């Protein structure tokens, strides 16, 4: 009886071992099958390509089919990853030089819809009235639904002087509206500076191109000679640009070594940290940074870093939220892959992608009646609007040249020129309530400092008074 029991036990052990062996073999086979699956699919792809080539009703172009397949593959990843054929890659290489052809807009895909990140000032798109957040639903007669970013860029670009029609949907429009814009060479002047209230410097950064940091140095030097004590940095409608320029610009406003931005990706080489330099020459003026929904990428890096480091007050509306790193990888045939390889993080660890930067002080842009009139052309005939603009510009040119706007012959005195400049700046503030708020806050900066310097507050847990210094 014991003999039988022992034999049964041995048989059970053998059965378990055999079962375990086959289970392990099955798992290994499944794992091997999973590992091979992408290559198995490539085999299927080659079979389909061969069948189309030999049996399709019309002759086919293999290159265009393969290119289409590549575009479909990268489109499944994210809106910013794209395949660039050789011609598109060459076009992309000139975008960050400060001079390129097109309409003057930065575009992106948001919720699958082709969206204007921001128009670049003094470009055809800006003059036509295109705004950040506009949805481009058609280019000429072609729907942008399911269109890739690169395809949209290719359609929008063209020969200088040639028109392109785009159909825009905006929240304030009852129906989509068509804009015909003439393509031009886009020359980006990255820095514009002004002086408000005698001691408030204003610097607008329109884009982060290769000369932005050096142009910023010149503007800061010029404003410093004029005796500024506070500064407004305007990155509204700035679509971004070069990462190293964003880091350089941020570094100008920091005196100690601080983390400015860092990136995280799957590989160690994509995990990078960018810091400021330890120096005594950094700009130390009280600062307000203006942002809006058109502030993206490099603009958000600057605003996010200076906000996290308590170096500047951010004023305006929430930024666009474009905080991913695209690496351009050249390919063997002269084409390239723009691949999302990492994401940007502010010094405190905030993710910029899709979140954007929330201002410390939220101020929405107040609609301007004149802008509304231009948008609603039926309120004033187009020719009348053009004539009014022409006369205003002609009068301003005479005024700045020292000519009397009435006589046109007498030279204006320095006081008159100064008064005219003040009037121009005053008009800027009337049209721009966000800028108006920033100037007002900085104008009262010294008063607020005096008020809070020796203010006494009562601690909630004791009768003692604490001095705020």
Protein Blocks (a to p, Z undefined) as FASTA:
>chain_A
ZZmmmmmmmmmmmmmmmmmmmmmmmmmmmmmmmmmmmmmmmmmmmmmmmmmmmmgmbdcd
fklmmmmmmmmmmmmmmmkbccddfklmmmmmmmmnopacdehpacddeehiacdfbdce
hifklmnopaehiacfbghjbcfehiafklmmmmmgccehiacddddddfklmbdcdddd
ddddddddfbdcddeehiaccdddfbdcfklmmmmmmmmmmmmmnopabdcddfehiabj
afklmmmmmmmmpcbdcdfbdcddfbfklmccddddddfkbcfbdcdddddfklghjlmm
mmmmmmmnopacceddddehpabdcdddddfkopacdddfbdcddfkopafehnlpadfb
dcdddddfklmmmmmmmlpcfklmmmmmmmmmmmmmmmmnopafklomaccdfklmmmmm
mmmmmmmmmmmmmlmmmmmmmmmmmmmmmmmmmgccddfkbcbdcddZZ
